Amino acid sequence: MEESVLATVEFLGLVGYEVLIAYAMKAFWPMNQKKKIIYLFWALLPLALMTMFHSESIGNDTQAYTELFDAVCNMTLKQALSNGRFEKGYMLFTYVLTRLFSSRQCVLIAEGAIVYLSLARWLNKWCKAPGLFVCLIVEMLEIDGWMSIQRQALAMAILFFAYDVLIEKKLLRFVVLVILAAQFHAVAYVFLLTWPMLWWFEEHRVNSLKKKWKFERLMAVCAVGIVLLMWPMINFLLRIFPKYQYYVAGAYMDGQARLAIVLKIIVYALMLMVPRWIKNQKWEAGQSVVELSLYRMALVNIVILIAANQATILTRFSGIFSVYAVAEFSEQASKLKRGKNRKIVTVAALILFALYGVIITIYRTPEWQTTYPFEWCF
């Protein structure tokens, strides 16, 4: 009981800090570039420090990565790259660290620095009002995942650069960056779908403001098809990527994670619909490429979560798109007219998502949610 109380206090304390910083620097609405950089420094600094200097008891995979560091210390480069469980890019990353540093904590320090520098750059470039986004990645426990699934977090950091060239419609660079990200975690290959997702489906009819619904209909068909064909697809993917067989027998496939997934489906669906319902959006032709990309990624994220409700291992695929879904909601909320609507949506989101985070933190659903009470490495 005392541990749950302490965990809740620490979690809400961090949330309170982020809300206070965002409110004080007016980061809940569009910011100028100079002010945004200052805000991002103070908002992301404690999150980066937590990722870099947390103890090995935080996150279910942390100890596996630090022990891998010790093992690689005694390997040649050829032996490290021949490891069958982890991707070659991550093994090379670990091998280089073993030759530069003696402490296994350097794995976490390097990962945290890379992830948050990449995130800060991406937010500075694409997010006009980053305040709500930063608060929500804390409340929705996105940052907690980055402390545990380090390979995927590093892949995500590279995919932030892939997003740039996706928007700029530079196909070759996009493919190269996605392949590079996949050398840290193979789940990054799913990001290749964002190219046809964004560029192959027109949003409006020619010479008309009337919206096409082809993409939405495709997502509905995919949701039904994935649910019906779930296990044949998983067995096929595991034959291609046998290194992930160990997930099937682990906690990633048991029923304890399903409450978190159901909550996520509800949460992300509301995030997608509520701002548009309040604005009574007409799907204008003037919608930017960035807005369209975030909207479609948010929709794909929901479809993947629906599939993951049957096989929770697929939440790894959702992790590639969830950050963009949060960014989509944050940007839509910031576009609401100043006044009651924006204030109500912002305050309601902060309260409801804080409650969501408290539920997950207290009940530890999924079971690897062990960030709070937080422990430092020193």
Sequence and secondary structure as in RCSB ss.txt:
>XXXX:A:sequence
MEESVLATVEFLGLVGYEVLIAYAMKAFWPMNQKKKIIYLFWALLPLALMTMFHSESIGNDTQAYTELFDAVCNM
TLKQALSNGRFEKGYMLFTYVLTRLFSSRQCVLIAEGAIVYLSLARWLNKWCKAPGLFVCLIVEMLEIDGWMSIQ
RQALAMAILFFAYDVLIEKKLLRFVVLVILAAQFHAVAYVFLLTWPMLWWFEEHRVNSLKKKWKFERLMAVCAVG
IVLLMWPMINFLLRIFPKYQYYVAGAYMDGQARLAIVLKIIVYALMLMVPRWIKNQKWEAGQSVVELSLYRMALV
NIVILIAANQATILTRFSGIFSVYAVAEFSEQASKLKRGKNRKIVTVAALILFALYGVIITIYRTPEWQTTYPFE
WCF
>XXXX:A:secstr
 HHHHHHHHHHHHHHHHHHHHHHHTTTTS   HHHHHHHHHHHHHHHHHHHHHB TTSSSSHHHHHHHHHHHHTS
 HHHHHT SSS HHHHHHHHHHHHH S TTHHHHHHHHHHHHHHHHHHHHH S HHHHHHHHHHTTHHHHHHH H
HHHHHHHHHHHHHHHHHTT HHHHHHHHHHHHTT GGGGGGGGHHHHHHSS SB TT   B  HHHHHHHHHHHH
HHHTHHHHHHHHHHH GGGHHHHTSGGGSGGGHHHHHHHHHHHHHHHHHHHHHHT    TT  HHHHHHHHHHHH
HHHHHHHHTT GGGHHHHHHHHHHHHHHHHHHHHTS TTHHHHHHHHHHHHHHHHHHHHHHHHTSSTT   SS  
B  
